[in-house]
Amino acid sequence: MPKARTVNVIIGMAITSHKNMESKRQQKFSRLIQKELSEIFQRDTNTLLPNSMITITKVRASPDLGTVRVFLSFFNTDDHTLAINTINAHNSEIRYNLGKRIKDQVRGIPQLDFFIDDTNEYVDRIDKIFNRINKDLGGV
């Protein structure tokens, strides 16, 4: 009996550690969505957000491929919240355009959830902190 318990624990650990990883199918699907959305944004950016550039930094698909999380970075835009709200207001239009492009490649068109990717701002804040620390240590 003790061997069966050990096997169950090992299997349970393998399942929980695998939950955080994306399958090859999810990765391939995410790449397709990222490619097609980037072309849609490149074509329609001037109508949605004039004089700004949208970059898709990450796309994460749910295991059932029914929902994708799209992380966006905005350049030449002062108010990122307004920009993401504008994108979300046009979510159905963007999804429709995506559907027209990928309808022959996938079974269902996923729900799109857009988020601001603030990685660059975070890196800038950390750099400023390190520069301040370096300056303070250099002055001692």
Backbone hydrogen bonds in HBPLUS format (Angstrom, degrees):
<---DONOR---> <-ACCEPTOR-->    atom                        ^
c    i                          cat <-CA-CA->   ^        H-A-AA   ^      H-
h    n   atom  resd res      DA  || num        DHA   H-A  angle D-A-AA Bond
n    s   type  num  typ     dist DA aas  dist angle  dist       angle   num
A0004-ALA N   A0001-MET O   3.05 MM   3  5.44 126.0  2.36 110.9 123.6     1
A0005-ARG N   A0001-MET O   3.42 MM   4  6.84 155.7  2.48 154.4 160.8     2
A0006-THR N   A0002-PRO O   3.12 MM   4  6.39 159.2  2.16 149.9 155.3     3
A0007-VAL N   A0003-LYS O   3.02 MM   4  6.28 158.2  2.06 150.5 155.9     4
A0008-ASN N   A0004-ALA O   3.00 MM   4  6.25 158.9  2.05 148.1 153.6     5
A0009-VAL N   A0005-ARG O   3.00 MM   4  6.26 157.5  2.05 152.5 157.9     6
A0010-ILE N   A0006-THR O   3.05 MM   4  6.29 161.8  2.08 150.4 155.2     7
A0011-ILE N   A0007-VAL O   2.93 MM   4  6.14 164.5  1.95 155.2 159.4     8
A0012-GLY N   A0008-ASN O   2.87 MM   4  5.99 160.1  1.91 147.0 153.1     9
A0013-MET N   A0009-VAL O   2.96 MM   4  6.16 153.2  2.03 148.4 154.9    10
A0014-ALA N   A0010-ILE O   3.05 MM   4  6.26 155.2  2.11 146.6 153.3    11
A0015-ILE N   A0011-ILE O   3.02 MM   4  6.28 154.4  2.08 151.7 158.1    12
A0016-THR N   A0012-GLY O   3.12 MM   4  6.33 166.2  2.14 148.9 152.1    13
A0017-SER N   A0013-MET O   3.00 MM   4  6.10 157.1  2.05 147.7 154.1    14
A0018-HIS N   A0014-ALA O   3.09 MM   4  6.11 136.5  2.28 135.9 146.7    15
A0018-HIS N   A0015-ILE O   3.21 MM   3  5.15 128.6  2.49  93.1 106.5    16
A0021-MET N   A0018-HIS O   3.18 MM   3  5.46 155.2  2.25 108.6 116.0    17
A0027-GLN N   A0023-SER O   2.93 MM   4  6.25 160.6  1.97 153.3 159.0    18
A0028-LYS N   A0024-LYS O   2.88 MM   4  6.07 161.5  1.91 151.4 155.9    19
A0029-PHE N   A0025-ARG O   2.95 MM   4  6.08 161.1  1.99 147.4 153.1    20
A0030-SER N   A0026-GLN O   2.81 MM   4  5.96 158.9  1.86 148.8 154.9    21
A0031-ARG N   A0027-GLN O   2.97 MM   4  6.20 156.6  2.02 146.8 152.6    22
A0032-LEU N   A0028-LYS O   3.07 MM   4  6.33 156.5  2.12 146.3 152.4    23
A0033-ILE N   A0029-PHE O   2.97 MM   4  6.26 164.8  1.99 155.0 158.6    24
A0034-GLN N   A0030-SER O   2.87 MM   4  6.04 163.5  1.90 152.0 156.9    25
A0035-LYS N   A0031-ARG O   2.94 MM   4  6.09 162.4  1.97 149.0 153.5    26
A0036-GLU N   A0032-LEU O   3.00 MM   4  6.21 170.7  2.00 155.3 157.7    27
A0037-LEU N   A0033-ILE O   2.83 MM   4  5.88 165.8  1.85 154.2 159.0    28
A0038-SER N   A0034-GLN O   2.95 MM   4  5.94 153.7  2.02 142.2 149.7    29
A0039-GLU N   A0035-LYS O   3.21 MM   4  6.49 150.5  2.30 142.1 149.2    30
A0040-ILE N   A0036-GLU O   2.99 MM   4  6.30 151.8  2.07 145.4 153.7    31
A0041-PHE N   A0037-LEU O   2.78 MM   4  6.03 166.6  1.80 157.9 160.6    32
A0042-GLN N   A0038-SER O   2.89 MM   4  5.96 152.1  1.97 139.6 147.9    33
A0043-ARG N   A0039-GLU O   3.07 MM   4  6.19 150.0  2.17 140.0 147.0    34
A0044-ASP N   A0040-ILE O   2.84 MM   4  5.97 158.3  1.89 152.4 159.1    35
A0045-THR N   A0041-PHE O   2.82 MM   4  5.14 123.8  2.14 144.6 146.9    36
A0047-THR N   A0044-ASP O   3.17 MM   3  5.54 134.2  2.39 105.8 117.2    37
A0048-LEU N   A0044-ASP O   3.12 MM   4  6.38 156.9  2.17 153.6 160.6    38
A0049-LEU N   A0045-THR O   2.68 MM   4  5.43 149.9  1.77 150.5 160.2    39
A0053-MET N   A0075-PHE O   3.05 MM  22  5.14 164.5  2.08 140.9 145.0    40
A0075-PHE N   A0053-MET O   2.92 MM  22  5.14 159.7  1.96 153.3 158.0    41
A0055-THR N   A0073-SER O   2.83 MM  18  5.06 163.6  1.86 155.5 159.6    42
A0073-SER N   A0055-THR O   2.77 MM  18  5.06 155.0  1.83 151.5 158.9    43
A0057-THR N   A0071-PHE O   2.86 MM  14  5.63 143.9  1.99 149.3 159.6    44
A0071-PHE N   A0058-LYS O   2.88 MM  13  5.11 177.2  1.88 155.4 156.2    45
A0060-ARG N   A0069-ARG O   2.93 MM   9  5.12 158.9  1.98 143.8 150.7    46
A0069-ARG N   A0060-ARG O   2.76 MM   9  5.12 163.9  1.78 151.3 155.7    47
A0062-SER N   A0067-THR O   2.89 MM   5  5.51 155.7  1.95 171.1 172.2    48
A0065-LEU N   A0062-SER O   2.89 MM   3  5.01 160.1  1.93 113.7 120.0    49
A0111-GLN N   A0066-GLY O   2.78 MM  45  6.15 164.4  1.81 148.6 145.1    50
A0068-VAL N   A0111-GLN O   2.94 MM  43  6.26 159.6  1.98 167.3 171.3    51
A0113-ASP N   A0068-VAL O   2.94 MM  45  6.16 156.3  1.99 167.1 172.5    52
A0070-VAL N   A0113-ASP O   2.74 MM  43  5.96 170.3  1.75 163.1 166.4    53
A0115-PHE N   A0070-VAL O   2.83 MM  45  6.12 150.3  1.92 163.5 164.8    54
A0072-LEU N   A0115-PHE O   2.80 MM  43  6.10 167.8  1.81 166.8 168.5    55
A0117-ASP N   A0072-LEU O   2.71 MM  45  5.30 167.1  1.73 151.5 147.5    56
A0083-ALA N   A0079-ASP O   3.13 MM   4  6.41 152.6  2.21 142.6 150.6    57
A0084-ILE N   A0080-HIS O   2.94 MM   4  6.19 162.9  1.97 151.6 154.6    58
A0085-ASN N   A0081-THR O   2.95 MM   4  6.09 153.4  2.03 145.3 153.3    59
A0086-THR N   A0082-LEU O   2.92 MM   4  6.11 146.0  2.03 143.2 152.0    60
A0087-ILE N   A0083-ALA O   3.03 MM   4  6.35 156.9  2.08 148.0 153.9    61
A0088-ASN N   A0084-ILE O   2.88 MM   4  6.09 161.5  1.91 146.7 152.1    62
A0089-ALA N   A0085-ASN O   2.88 MM   4  6.02 141.5  2.03 138.0 148.5    63
A0090-HIS N   A0086-THR O   3.21 MM   4  6.48 134.1  2.44 138.4 149.2    64
A0090-HIS N   A0087-ILE O   3.08 MM   3  5.23 134.7  2.29  99.8 112.1    65
A0091-ASN N   A0088-ASN O   3.20 MM   3  4.80 160.4  2.24 103.6 103.4    66
A0094-ILE N   A0090-HIS O   2.93 MM   4  6.17 159.8  1.98 158.0 164.3    67
A0095-ARG N   A0091-ASN O   2.85 MM   4  6.04 160.0  1.89 152.5 158.4    68
A0096-TYR N   A0092-SER O   2.91 MM   4  6.03 152.7  1.98 141.1 148.6    69
A0097-ASN N   A0093-GLU O   3.00 MM   4  6.26 161.3  2.04 147.6 151.9    70
A0098-LEU N   A0094-ILE O   2.88 MM   4  6.11 153.3  1.95 146.4 154.6    71
A0099-GLY N   A0095-ARG O   2.83 MM   4  6.04 155.3  1.89 146.6 153.6    72
A0100-LYS N   A0096-TYR O   3.01 MM   4  6.35 149.8  2.11 147.7 155.2    73
A0101-ARG N   A0097-ASN O   3.28 MM   4  6.52 142.5  2.43 138.1 147.1    74
A0101-ARG N   A0098-LEU O   3.03 MM   3  5.19 125.9  2.33  98.6 112.8    75
A0102-ILE N   A0098-LEU O   2.97 MM   4  6.24 150.6  2.06 155.6 164.1    76
A0103-LYS N   A0099-GLY O   2.99 MM   4  5.29 121.4  2.35 145.1 149.0    77
A0105-GLN N   A0102-ILE O   2.91 MM   3  5.25 156.3  1.97 115.5 123.4    78
A0106-VAL N   A0102-ILE O   3.23 MM   4  6.34 138.7  2.41 165.3 176.0    79
A0122-TYR N   A0118-ASP O   2.98 MM   4  6.19 154.9  2.04 150.6 158.2    80
A0123-VAL N   A0119-THR O   2.90 MM   4  6.16 157.7  1.95 153.1 158.9    81
A0124-ASP N   A0120-ASN O   2.97 MM   4  6.19 156.4  2.03 146.0 152.4    82
A0125-ARG N   A0121-GLU O   2.97 MM   4  6.25 156.5  2.03 146.9 152.7    83
A0126-ILE N   A0122-TYR O   2.98 MM   4  6.26 161.1  2.01 151.5 156.5    84
A0127-ASP N   A0123-VAL O   2.87 MM   4  6.06 158.6  1.91 150.2 156.5    85
A0128-LYS N   A0124-ASP O   2.97 MM   4  6.22 156.2  2.03 147.6 153.6    86
A0129-ILE N   A0125-ARG O   3.01 MM   4  6.29 154.6  2.08 146.3 153.2    87
A0130-PHE N   A0126-ILE O   2.91 MM   4  6.19 164.2  1.94 154.7 158.5    88
A0131-ASN N   A0127-ASP O   2.86 MM   4  6.04 156.7  1.91 149.4 156.3    89
A0132-ARG N   A0128-LYS O   2.90 MM   4  6.07 154.5  1.96 145.1 152.0    90
A0133-ILE N   A0129-ILE O   2.91 MM   4  6.18 159.8  1.95 151.5 157.0    91
A0134-ASN N   A0130-PHE O   2.82 MM   4  5.97 163.0  1.85 149.2 154.4    92
A0135-LYS N   A0131-ASN O   2.85 MM   4  5.99 153.1  1.92 143.3 150.9    93
A0136-ASP N   A0132-ARG O   2.88 MM   4  6.11 158.1  1.93 148.4 154.3    94
A0137-LEU N   A0133-ILE O   2.87 MM   4  6.09 157.0  1.93 153.1 159.2    95
A0138-GLY N   A0134-ASN O   2.91 MM   4  5.97 147.1  2.02 140.9 150.3    96
A0139-GLY N   A0135-LYS O   3.07 MM   4  6.23 137.0  2.26 140.3 150.6    97
A0140-VAL N   A0137-LEU O   3.38 MM   3  5.40 153.0  2.46  97.8 105.3    98
